[in-house]
Every structure is written in C-alpha cells, then in structure tokens.
Amino acid sequence: MELIFLSHGTAIKCIFLFYFFDSVISTDEAASPPLLSLANLTLNCDELMLGQYYCEDPVIDHNTQQAAGCPEETRLVNIKCFPMLGLECKGLIHGNNQSYFTKKAPCKWTNGKHFSVALLLSVFLGWLGVDRFYLGYPAIGMLKFCTFGFMFLGHLIDMLLIAIQVVTPADGSMYIVDYYGAGLTRLQSDNETFVRPPDYL
C-alpha cells in the first residue's frame, strides 16, 4: 500500500481548483435555458421537411398513363401524404382509419399523342413528313413532304429529336408514355436549383 503525501501548498492548490471548476459548472447549468421538448412543438403539415413524411403515387389514368385529372393550366394534382410515425402536424385530415394531408405534385398533361406512334411514324414515314403532321406541325410536314425530308437529312434529325423527346406535340401536351416507362424530363437551371461550388473555391 502506497501513501501519497501532498505538501501544504499543493493541497491548497487542489482544493482551490476543485471549488473553482465546481462553481463554473454550477453557474453554467444555472444559466443555461431549459431544453425545449420536440413533443410540445407542432408544425403545420406543409412545413414538414423531407424524411418527415412520405407520399403516395397519384392515381393513374389508364388512358393517359399519367395522373388522373391533370389540368392543362397548372399541371399539378393533389396527392396524399402521411407524416412519419410519431410525428404530428396541423392540418391533418382524418378519415378511413388514416390521417393524411395533401400536397401538390407535378403531373404531365396529355392530349392523345402516343410516343410510340410518333416514333414509328418518324422512322418509317418521316421522309414524307407524316410524323410532323401527327404532332401538329403541318407547315414543317408539308416542307418535308415536298423535299423528301429535306433530302433525308431532316428525316434523320427528326427521328433523333422525337426519340429523345425534344420534339413534342405542338399544343404543349406531353406524350402518352407508360407512367413507369421511358418518359424523359429535361432539368433546367432556375431559381430553385443551385450548383454547389467545389470546396477548393
């Protein structure tokens, strides 16, 4: 058994440090405000962040293969969303043993033009302009008809543009494509997008 003897000065220093740190900790604990309980905070349902709710797919119209009732003006439909288990929010709709809220989701308005039909017409009859007539571009269709698809060069270009869905129906609608099929969406930079610069800048 070893005995540790402290000198008079060392013992006073140890006692001083003990009381000093104890007073600092006690002061910090007394000054710190009480923590807010998240259980007491209730947000509006539209204020929930990603990961705090999940949404169902929209109801699909079998004829258009897009969200049922997609309006031409807004191209937005209501979908059901559910907060994650244990979360509550203001604005929940209770019914059919479900508690949900609604959010607006983008949809594609269609007007009867099928992507598969447009592509087949472009491949086989594009040099006669039939694909452009089908999509609602009669002037370009007539030019292709009179020039054999601009000497087949326009025919090849239109095949590519229709295949990658750059050329769409003239009325502004979207192609009828299977909802989970080969529909393409072009992303453009706007006020809602942000490109994060590299860390070294």
C-alpha positions as protocol buffer text, in pm:
chain_id: "A"
residue {
  index: 1
  type: MET
  ca { x: 0 y: 0 z: 0 }
}
residue {
  index: 2
  type: GLU
  ca { x: 140 y: 335 z: -102 }
}
residue {
  index: 3
  type: LEU
  ca { x: 70 y: 660 z: 76 }
}
residue {
  index: 4
  type: ILE
  ca { x: 69 y: 983 z: -120 }
}
residue {
  index: 5
  type: PHE
  ca { x: 169 y: 1288 z: 79 }
}
residue {
  index: 6
  type: LEU
  ca { x: 97 y: 1633 z: -58 }
}
residue {
  index: 7
  type: SER
  ca { x: 273 y: 1939 z: 51 }
}
residue {
  index: 8
  type: HIS
  ca { x: 76 y: 2217 z: 216 }
}
residue {
  index: 9
  type: GLY
  ca { x: 91 y: 2436 z: -97 }
}
residue {
  index: 10
  type: THR
  ca { x: -9 y: 2154 z: -331 }
}
residue {
  index: 11
  type: ALA
  ca { x: -309 y: 2062 z: -118 }
}
residue {
  index: 12
  type: ILE
  ca { x: -432 y: 2422 z: -119 }
}
residue {
  index: 13
  type: LYS
  ca { x: -400 y: 2434 z: -499 }
}
residue {
  index: 14
  type: CYS
  ca { x: -601 y: 2114 z: -540 }
}
residue {
  index: 15
  type: ILE
  ca { x: -879 y: 2240 z: -313 }
}
residue {
  index: 16
  type: PHE
  ca { x: -890 y: 2573 z: -499 }
}
residue {
  index: 17
  type: LEU
  ca { x: -914 y: 2404 z: -839 }
}
residue {
  index: 18
  type: PHE
  ca { x: -1188 y: 2169 z: -718 }
}
residue {
  index: 19
  type: TYR
  ca { x: -1408 y: 2454 z: -589 }
}
residue {
  index: 20
  type: PHE
  ca { x: -1334 y: 2671 z: -895 }
}
residue {
  index: 21
  type: PHE
  ca { x: -1445 y: 2411 z: -1152 }
}
residue {
  index: 22
  type: ASP
  ca { x: -1743 y: 2312 z: -938 }
}
residue {
  index: 23
  type: SER
  ca { x: -1862 y: 2673 z: -926 }
}
residue {
  index: 24
  type: VAL
  ca { x: -1813 y: 2713 z: -1305 }
}
residue {
  index: 25
  type: ILE
  ca { x: -2015 y: 2400 z: -1381 }
}
residue {
  index: 26
  type: SER
  ca { x: -2289 y: 2502 z: -1137 }
}
residue {
  index: 27
  type: THR
  ca { x: -2305 y: 2852 z: -1288 }
}
residue {
  index: 28
  type: ASP
  ca { x: -2328 y: 2718 z: -1645 }
}
residue {
  index: 29
  type: GLU
  ca { x: -2602 y: 2475 z: -1551 }
}
residue {
  index: 30
  type: ALA
  ca { x: -2799 y: 2750 z: -1381 }
}
residue {
  index: 31
  type: ALA
  ca { x: -2756 y: 2993 z: -1672 }
}
residue {
  index: 32
  type: SER
  ca { x: -2846 y: 2751 z: -1950 }
}
residue {
  index: 33
  type: PRO
  ca { x: -3212 y: 2770 z: -2056 }
}
residue {
  index: 34
  type: PRO
  ca { x: -3425 y: 2457 z: -2030 }
}
residue {
  index: 35
  type: LEU
  ca { x: -3432 y: 2243 z: -2341 }
}
residue {
  index: 36
  type: LEU
  ca { x: -3750 y: 2258 z: -2546 }
}
residue {
  index: 37
  type: SER
  ca { x: -3928 y: 1931 z: -2590 }
}
residue {
  index: 38
  type: LEU
  ca { x: -3994 y: 1848 z: -2956 }
}
residue {
  index: 39
  type: ALA
  ca { x: -4308 y: 1671 z: -2845 }
}
residue {
  index: 40
  type: ASN
  ca { x: -4459 y: 2010 z: -2750 }
}
residue {
  index: 41
  type: LEU
  ca { x: -4384 y: 2167 z: -3090 }
}
residue {
  index: 42
  type: THR
  ca { x: -4649 y: 2113 z: -3357 }
}
residue {
  index: 43
  type: LEU
  ca { x: -4572 y: 2232 z: -3710 }
}
residue {
  index: 44
  type: ASN
  ca { x: -4806 y: 2285 z: -4000 }
}
residue {
  index: 45
  type: CYS
  ca { x: -4807 y: 1984 z: -4227 }
}
residue {
  index: 46
  type: ASP
  ca { x: -4670 y: 2188 z: -4518 }
}
residue {
  index: 47
  type: GLU
  ca { x: -4367 y: 2279 z: -4302 }
}
residue {
  index: 48
  type: LEU
  ca { x: -4251 y: 1920 z: -4263 }
}
residue {
  index: 49
  type: MET
  ca { x: -3913 y: 1850 z: -4422 }
}
residue {
  index: 50
  type: LEU
  ca { x: -3815 y: 1565 z: -4650 }
}
residue {
  index: 51
  type: GLY
  ca { x: -3780 y: 1249 z: -4447 }
}
residue {
  index: 52
  type: GLN
  ca { x: -4053 y: 1352 z: -4204 }
}
residue {
  index: 53
  type: TYR
  ca { x: -4334 y: 1241 z: -4435 }
}
residue {
  index: 54
  type: TYR
  ca { x: -4398 y: 1015 z: -4732 }
}
residue {
  index: 55
  type: CYS
  ca { x: -4646 y: 1047 z: -5015 }
}
residue {
  index: 56
  type: GLU
  ca { x: -4842 y: 803 z: -5225 }
}
residue {
  index: 57
  type: ASP
  ca { x: -4819 y: 792 z: -5602 }
}
residue {
  index: 58
  type: PRO
  ca { x: -5102 y: 977 z: -5775 }
}
residue {
  index: 59
  type: VAL
  ca { x: -5396 y: 786 z: -5914 }
}
residue {
  index: 60
  type: ILE
  ca { x: -5301 y: 688 z: -6271 }
}
residue {
  index: 61
  type: ASP
  ca { x: -5548 y: 720 z: -6560 }
}
residue {
  index: 62
  type: HIS
  ca { x: -5513 y: 409 z: -6776 }
}
residue {
  index: 63
  type: ASN
  ca { x: -5592 y: 603 z: -7093 }
}
residue {
  index: 64
  type: THR
  ca { x: -5332 y: 876 z: -7049 }
}
residue {
  index: 65
  type: GLN
  ca { x: -5087 y: 682 z: -6828 }
}
residue {
  index: 66
  type: GLN
  ca { x: -5049 y: 998 z: -6620 }
}
residue {
  index: 67
  type: ALA
  ca { x: -5205 y: 1135 z: -6304 }
}
residue {
  index: 68
  type: ALA
  ca { x: -5583 y: 1136 z: -6331 }
}
residue {
  index: 69
  type: GLY
  ca { x: -5736 y: 1480 z: -6372 }
}
residue {
  index: 70
  type: CYS
  ca { x: -5411 y: 1659 z: -6455 }
}
residue {
  index: 71
  type: PRO
  ca { x: -5522 y: 2012 z: -6559 }
}
residue {
  index: 72
  type: GLU
  ca { x: -5367 y: 2187 z: -6855 }
}
residue {
  index: 73
  type: GLU
  ca { x: -5340 y: 2519 z: -6671 }
}
residue {
  index: 74
  type: THR
  ca { x: -5150 y: 2426 z: -6354 }
}
residue {
  index: 75
  type: ARG
  ca { x: -5028 y: 2070 z: -6430 }
}
residue {
  index: 76
  type: LEU
  ca { x: -5045 y: 1997 z: -6058 }
}
residue {
  index: 77
  type: VAL
  ca { x: -5253 y: 1734 z: -5878 }
}
residue {
  index: 78
  type: ASN
  ca { x: -5323 y: 1664 z: -5513 }
}
residue {
  index: 79
  type: ILE
  ca { x: -5161 y: 1356 z: -5360 }
}
residue {
  index: 80
  type: LYS
  ca { x: -5195 y: 1203 z: -5015 }
}
residue {
  index: 81
  type: CYS
  ca { x: -4900 y: 1240 z: -4778 }
}
residue {
  index: 82
  type: PHE
  ca { x: -4853 y: 1087 z: -4435 }
}
residue {
  index: 83
  type: PRO
  ca { x: -4629 y: 1209 z: -4151 }
}
residue {
  index: 84
  type: MET
  ca { x: -4380 y: 957 z: -4019 }
}
residue {
  index: 85
  type: LEU
  ca { x: -4478 y: 750 z: -3719 }
}
residue {
  index: 86
  type: GLY
  ca { x: -4471 y: 960 z: -3404 }
}
residue {
  index: 87
  type: LEU
  ca { x: -4496 y: 1299 z: -3579 }
}
residue {
  index: 88
  type: GLU
  ca { x: -4798 y: 1524 z: -3552 }
}
residue {
  index: 89
  type: CYS
  ca { x: -4872 y: 1829 z: -3764 }
}
residue {
  index: 90
  type: LYS
  ca { x: -5152 y: 2080 z: -3801 }
}
residue {
  index: 91
  type: GLY
  ca { x: -5387 y: 2031 z: -4094 }
}
residue {
  index: 92
  type: LEU
  ca { x: -5423 y: 1652 z: -4090 }
}
residue {
  index: 93
  type: ILE
  ca { x: -5733 y: 1507 z: -4250 }
}
residue {
  index: 94
  type: HIS
  ca { x: -5878 y: 1214 z: -4054 }
}
residue {
  index: 95
  type: GLY
  ca { x: -6082 y: 952 z: -4234 }
}
residue {
  index: 96
  type: ASN
  ca { x: -6094 y: 583 z: -4326 }
}
residue {
  index: 97
  type: ASN
  ca { x: -5859 y: 500 z: -4038 }
}
residue {
  index: 98
  type: GLN
  ca { x: -5597 y: 727 z: -4195 }
}
residue {
  index: 99
  type: SER
  ca { x: -5452 y: 1063 z: -4103 }
}
residue {
  index: 100
  type: TYR
  ca { x: -5305 y: 1242 z: -4401 }
}
residue {
  index: 101
  type: PHE
  ca { x: -5254 y: 1579 z: -4562 }
}
residue {
  index: 102
  type: THR
  ca { x: -5241 y: 1678 z: -4927 }
}
residue {
  index: 103
  type: LYS
  ca { x: -4957 y: 1822 z: -5131 }
}
residue {
  index: 104
  type: LYS
  ca { x: -4937 y: 1947 z: -5488 }
}
residue {
  index: 105
  type: ALA
  ca { x: -4734 y: 1724 z: -5719 }
}
residue {
  index: 106
  type: PRO
  ca { x: -4638 y: 1798 z: -6080 }
}
residue {
  index: 107
  type: CYS
  ca { x: -4812 y: 1596 z: -6350 }
}
residue {
  index: 108
  type: LYS
  ca { x: -4791 y: 1568 z: -6728 }
}
residue {
  index: 109
  type: TRP
  ca { x: -5088 y: 1685 z: -6928 }
}
residue {
  index: 110
  type: THR
  ca { x: -5150 y: 1469 z: -7235 }
}
residue {
  index: 111
  type: ASN
  ca { x: -5379 y: 1522 z: -7532 }
}
residue {
  index: 112
  type: GLY
  ca { x: -5389 y: 1187 z: -7709 }
}
residue {
  index: 113
  type: LYS
  ca { x: -5047 y: 1174 z: -7879 }
}
residue {
  index: 114
  type: HIS
  ca { x: -4860 y: 849 z: -7818 }
}
residue {
  index: 115
  type: PHE
  ca { x: -4483 y: 846 z: -7808 }
}
residue {
  index: 116
  type: SER
  ca { x: -4461 y: 502 z: -7971 }
}
residue {
  index: 117
  type: VAL
  ca { x: -4683 y: 611 z: -8262 }
}
residue {
  index: 118
  type: ALA
  ca { x: -4483 y: 931 z: -8322 }
}
residue {
  index: 119
  type: LEU
  ca { x: -4153 y: 740 z: -8320 }
}
residue {
  index: 120
  type: LEU
  ca { x: -4276 y: 471 z: -8559 }
}
residue {
  index: 121
  type: LEU
  ca { x: -4415 y: 730 z: -8799 }
}
residue {
  index: 122
  type: SER
  ca { x: -4085 y: 917 z: -8786 }
}
residue {
  index: 123
  type: VAL
  ca { x: -3880 y: 605 z: -8861 }
}
residue {
  index: 124
  type: PHE
  ca { x: -4089 y: 471 z: -9149 }
}
residue {
  index: 125
  type: LEU
  ca { x: -4275 y: 772 z: -9292 }
}
residue {
  index: 126
  type: GLY
  ca { x: -4074 y: 1064 z: -9160 }
}
residue {
  index: 127
  type: TRP
  ca { x: -3929 y: 1140 z: -9502 }
}
residue {
  index: 128
  type: LEU
  ca { x: -4287 y: 1224 z: -9610 }
}
residue {
  index: 129
  type: GLY
  ca { x: -4348 y: 1445 z: -9305 }
}
residue {
  index: 130
  type: VAL
  ca { x: -4618 y: 1221 z: -9158 }
}
residue {
  index: 131
  type: ASP
  ca { x: -4462 y: 1244 z: -8812 }
}
residue {
  index: 132
  type: ARG
  ca { x: -4483 y: 1623 z: -8815 }
}
residue {
  index: 133
  type: PHE
  ca { x: -4845 y: 1614 z: -8934 }
}
residue {
  index: 134
  type: TYR
  ca { x: -4925 y: 1374 z: -8648 }
}
residue {
  index: 135
  type: LEU
  ca { x: -4766 y: 1603 z: -8388 }
}
residue {
  index: 136
  type: GLY
  ca { x: -4943 y: 1913 z: -8519 }
}
residue {
  index: 137
  type: TYR
  ca { x: -4675 y: 2084 z: -8728 }
}
residue {
  index: 138
  type: PRO
  ca { x: -4840 y: 2098 z: -9076 }
}
residue {
  index: 139
  type: ALA
  ca { x: -4602 y: 2357 z: -9226 }
}
residue {
  index: 140
  type: ILE
  ca { x: -4288 y: 2155 z: -9147 }
}
residue {
  index: 141
  type: GLY
  ca { x: -4470 y: 1839 z: -9250 }
}
residue {
  index: 142
  type: MET
  ca { x: -4551 y: 1988 z: -9593 }
}
residue {
  index: 143
  type: LEU
  ca { x: -4188 y: 2100 z: -9638 }
}
residue {
  index: 144
  type: LYS
  ca { x: -4063 y: 1752 z: -9557 }
}
residue {
  index: 145
  type: PHE
  ca { x: -4320 y: 1603 z: -9795 }
}
residue {
  index: 146
  type: CYS
  ca { x: -4208 y: 1826 z: -10083 }
}
residue {
  index: 147
  type: THR
  ca { x: -3834 y: 1779 z: -10022 }
}
residue {
  index: 148
  type: PHE
  ca { x: -3832 y: 1410 z: -9921 }
}
residue {
  index: 149
  type: GLY
  ca { x: -3748 y: 1500 z: -9563 }
}
residue {
  index: 150
  type: PHE
  ca { x: -3501 y: 1773 z: -9666 }
}
residue {
  index: 151
  type: MET
  ca { x: -3318 y: 1512 z: -9872 }
}
residue {
  index: 152
  type: PHE
  ca { x: -3345 y: 1263 z: -9583 }
}
residue {
  index: 153
  type: LEU
  ca { x: -3131 y: 1483 z: -9357 }
}
residue {
  index: 154
  type: GLY
  ca { x: -3436 y: 1630 z: -9182 }
}
residue {
  index: 155
  type: HIS
  ca { x: -3579 y: 1281 z: -9159 }
}
residue {
  index: 156
  type: LEU
  ca { x: -3278 y: 1162 z: -8957 }
}
residue {
  index: 157
  type: ILE
  ca { x: -3274 y: 1473 z: -8738 }
}
residue {
  index: 158
  type: ASP
  ca { x: -3645 y: 1440 z: -8658 }
}
residue {
  index: 159
  type: MET
  ca { x: -3600 y: 1074 z: -8569 }
}
residue {
  index: 160
  type: LEU
  ca { x: -3337 y: 1172 z: -8313 }
}
residue {
  index: 161
  type: LEU
  ca { x: -3536 y: 1466 z: -8174 }
}
residue {
  index: 162
  type: ILE
  ca { x: -3851 y: 1261 z: -8133 }
}
residue {
  index: 163
  type: ALA
  ca { x: -3662 y: 968 z: -7983 }
}
residue {
  index: 164
  type: ILE
  ca { x: -3512 y: 1187 z: -7708 }
}
residue {
  index: 165
  type: GLN
  ca { x: -3848 y: 1367 z: -7669 }
}
residue {
  index: 166
  type: VAL
  ca { x: -3722 y: 1713 z: -7760 }
}
residue {
  index: 167
  type: VAL
  ca { x: -3992 y: 1746 z: -8025 }
}
residue {
  index: 168
  type: THR
  ca { x: -4328 y: 1707 z: -7851 }
}
residue {
  index: 169
  type: PRO
  ca { x: -4687 y: 1774 z: -7966 }
}
residue {
  index: 170
  type: ALA
  ca { x: -4745 y: 2128 z: -8090 }
}
residue {
  index: 171
  type: ASP
  ca { x: -5024 y: 2201 z: -7839 }
}
residue {
  index: 172
  type: GLY
  ca { x: -4777 y: 2183 z: -7549 }
}
residue {
  index: 173
  type: SER
  ca { x: -4901 y: 1848 z: -7421 }
}
residue {
  index: 174
  type: MET
  ca { x: -4678 y: 1555 z: -7332 }
}
residue {
  index: 175
  type: TYR
  ca { x: -4658 y: 1217 z: -7498 }
}
residue {
  index: 176
  type: ILE
  ca { x: -4865 y: 931 z: -7368 }
}
residue {
  index: 177
  type: VAL
  ca { x: -4597 y: 704 z: -7224 }
}
residue {
  index: 178
  type: ASP
  ca { x: -4630 y: 435 z: -6960 }
}
residue {
  index: 179
  type: TYR
  ca { x: -4612 y: 605 z: -6618 }
}
residue {
  index: 180
  type: TYR
  ca { x: -4309 y: 397 z: -6527 }
}
residue {
  index: 181
  type: GLY
  ca { x: -4182 y: 386 z: -6884 }
}
residue {
  index: 182
  type: ALA
  ca { x: -3936 y: 586 z: -7089 }
}
residue {
  index: 183
  type: GLY
  ca { x: -4069 y: 933 z: -7020 }
}
residue {
  index: 184
  type: LEU
  ca { x: -3794 y: 1194 z: -7011 }
}
residue {
  index: 185
  type: THR
  ca { x: -3785 y: 1516 z: -6812 }
}
residue {
  index: 186
  type: ARG
  ca { x: -3537 y: 1788 z: -6901 }
}
residue {
  index: 187
  type: LEU
  ca { x: -3384 y: 1961 z: -6599 }
}
residue {
  index: 188
  type: GLN
  ca { x: -3311 y: 2329 z: -6638 }
}
residue {
  index: 189
  type: SER
  ca { x: -3130 y: 2571 z: -6413 }
}
residue {
  index: 190
  type: ASP
  ca { x: -3369 y: 2815 z: -6249 }
}
residue {
  index: 191
  type: ASN
  ca { x: -3421 y: 2997 z: -5921 }
}
residue {
  index: 192
  type: GLU
  ca { x: -3498 y: 2670 z: -5741 }
}
residue {
  index: 193
  type: THR
  ca { x: -3173 y: 2500 z: -5841 }
}
residue {
  index: 194
  type: PHE
  ca { x: -2827 y: 2560 z: -5703 }
}
residue {
  index: 195
  type: VAL
  ca { x: -2492 y: 2427 z: -5811 }
}
residue {
  index: 196
  type: ARG
  ca { x: -2259 y: 2388 z: -5516 }
}
residue {
  index: 197
  type: PRO
  ca { x: -1910 y: 2515 z: -5598 }
}
residue {
  index: 198
  type: PRO
  ca { x: -1612 y: 2288 z: -5527 }
}
residue {
  index: 199
  type: ASP
  ca { x: -1463 y: 2305 z: -5180 }
}
residue {
  index: 200
  type: TYR
  ca { x: -1138 y: 2450 z: -5312 }
}
residue {
  index: 201
  type: LEU
  ca { x: -1306 y: 2767 z: -5444 }
}
